[in-house]
Amino acid sequence: MESPEAEVPEPLPLIPHRMLPYHIIADGGFGLKEYVLTPFPLRSADTPEKRYYNYRLSRARSAVERAFGQLTKRFQLFDGVLPFSRPTCIKCILAALALHNFLNQKDNMDEDQEYEPDLVDYEARRERAPNPNTRAKIYRDRFVEYFDLNRM
């Protein structure tokens, strides 16, 4: 995400007069960065808006983790680092996604299948997470505002 190779799209004005760049969503075991959104720690989620932000981030992470869990379960190739060049990795991922979607339609796989992420190292990662910089905190606060404005 920090290099031009990532080809990240330009930021969007999700809130009037405030641009928000694309982000990776992560759990609290990762550090908050300008391009990584993490939840507020429980002691810092002291307002309904911050708790709602944590809820929305958790829902998004759960959907992504379930999808990766299903893909990894079906194609064990993804249960570790891919030993290929970047262009070959991209082709493998795209092929696996196409096959996965085809097989899901064919088998009529149960969409409620749950995936449980491995949380063994969560606390250790959280303690090693770097302190966020000011811009990362500003972006997270803007997403708090965005989710609160769009709360139903």
Buried (B, 14 or more C-beta within 10 A) or exposed (E): EEEEEEEBEEEEEBBEEBEBBEBEBBBBBBBBBBBBBBBBEEEEBEEEBBBBBBEBBEEEBEEEBBEEBBBBEBBEBBEEEEEEEEEEEEEBBEEBEEEBEEEBEEEEEEEEEEBEEEEEEBEEBBEEBEEBEEEBEEBBEBBBBBBBEEEE
